[in-house]
């Protein structure tokens, strides 16, 4: 890695335990219905398919936030730090407002409903139609410190 792209922060937001328990309970109820209606063979096939789908959705819904010395990456999006404006830590009520009635349809949203807080990163690039990034994060102070360094 070059000195200009050293990773300073990496946060991966995954499902919490309660979502895992909900998914497993839902999978179990579907498998039970298959067993009651179709027997053992169909049950094993349904179980295999449901486990694959649950694993796929787990991988698909995780959010990766990486801050290097010159770029911030959130999911598949990235932007150079030179194009960033003001950055705000959002508390629960502010985040709730910006997710709901205060939402800007042209903003970049990287939200996970199970994370209450986040950061609002204003974009200072006049050519970019995106006014800000709204990003869920469990440790907003750490992310902001890495962006400002």
VENJOGI-V478515 format. One record per run of one state. SS is the DSSP state (H for helix, E for strand, - for the rest). FROM is the first residue (numbers start at 1). TO is the last residue. If there is no record, write none. Layout:
# VENJOGI-V478515
[[SS	FROM	TO] [SS	FROM	TO]]
This chain:
# VENJOGI-V478515
[[-	1	2] [H	3	5] [-	6	6] [E	7	13] [-	14	16] [H	17	38] [-	39	39] [H	40	61] [-	62	62] [E	63	68] [-	69	70] [E	71	74] [-	75	76] [E	77	80] [H	81	83] [E	84	90] [-	91	91] [H	92	99] [-	100	107] [E	108	110] [-	111	117] [E	118	123] [-	124	131] [E	132	136] [-	137	139] [H	140	148] [-	149	149]]
